[in-house]
Amino acid sequence: MTAKRITWLLASAVVLLLIGVIATTVYLPYRSEVEALEELDRLGVFVDWHGPLPDPFCRIHAARSGPNWLRGLMGDHRMGPFDRVTDINLRYIEAKAEIFMLLQRLRSIDSLTTHERTLSKAEVAELRQQFPGMRVEIVPD
């Protein structure tokens, strides 16, 4: 094997390794979050993607991230991995065990409003541990 061929093989291996790293650190967590949000939507937790202001009837609000010029160039769908869930309102949602497991698959939560019967105190404490800066409002019966 010549030195030129070895250089090309090493360069190809590095490129493939970088693609793998990008896929596991950016795309897979994004895909998991999208699947969790779709399942939450199926369970009756309405998801509002990219509304200018949170809709009062909205249960989950996701905010756009990234520069607008890049979003205009790439499109909303391709910029999805940079969007973040900001507010979750479970006040009027019937308690279901799947909701807690799906919330744990999200990458970020800024604010959570829940009813005492929807999530237990232990579940809220676990979510607070996972999302340290999250504001929580628990609405009594």
URHUKA-V591808 format. One line per field, one symbol per residue. phi: phi as a letter, one per 30 degrees, with the letter a starting at -180 (. if undefined). psi: psi as a letter, one per 30 degrees, with the letter a starting at -180 (. if undefined). A space follows every 10 residues. Layout:
phi=???
psi=???
//
This chain:
phi=.ddddddddd dddddddddd ddddccdddd dddddddddd dddjcdccci ddbeddcdcb cccdbjdddd dddcjdddde dcdbdcbbbc eccddbdded dddddddabd bbcbceddbd dddddddddd bedddbbccd e
psi=kleeeeeeee eeeeeeeeee eeeffeeeee eeeeeeeeee eefgjkkjjg kelkkffkek kkkkllkeee eeeeleeffe fflkkekkjg egkkkkeeee eeefflfkke kkkllefekl eeeeeeeeee iegkkkjjkl .
//
